[in-house]
Each structure stands twice: as C-alpha cells, then as structure tokens.
C-alpha cells in the first residue's frame, strides 16, 4: 500500500472517528451528570448549612455534628462511590 493509499484510508476514517469521539463525549457527559446528581442527593443528608468567614458553604447533619466544606463532602463521596 502506497503512502497515498494510506492517507486516503485515514481521511476516509475521519467521519468514523468523529462519531466515536462524539459517542465518548456523550458517555462522559452522562457519567458526569449521574455523578453530580448522586452527589447532590447524597448532600441532602447534611441539612444544616452555614457559611464560614470566607463565604464557603459549610454542611452538617445537625448543629451538633462535625461540619464539612462542600469540597470535603465531594472528596468523601468520591471515596464512598
């Protein structure tokens, strides 16, 4: 197979690659959406919400429990999942 033939085959495969890339993107978006929804639902366990002096959201199950930043809750959720 000559270089010209190889280049033509590669050019012909570009639409197929575009479809594959689009499918991968769609799947990644689906996974990210489900993760975000799961995290939001999981966060509802932390009812008491306040902001610290830096304006960051704090979450606690009740006023007697330990508080977490949203980022800390995300890290905990990622480990549990």
Secondary structure, DSSP 8 states (H G I E B T S, - for coil): --HHHHHHHHHHHHHHHHHHHHHHHHHHHHHHHHHHHHHHHHHTT--EEEE-TTS-EEEESSTTS--EEHHHHHHHHHHH-
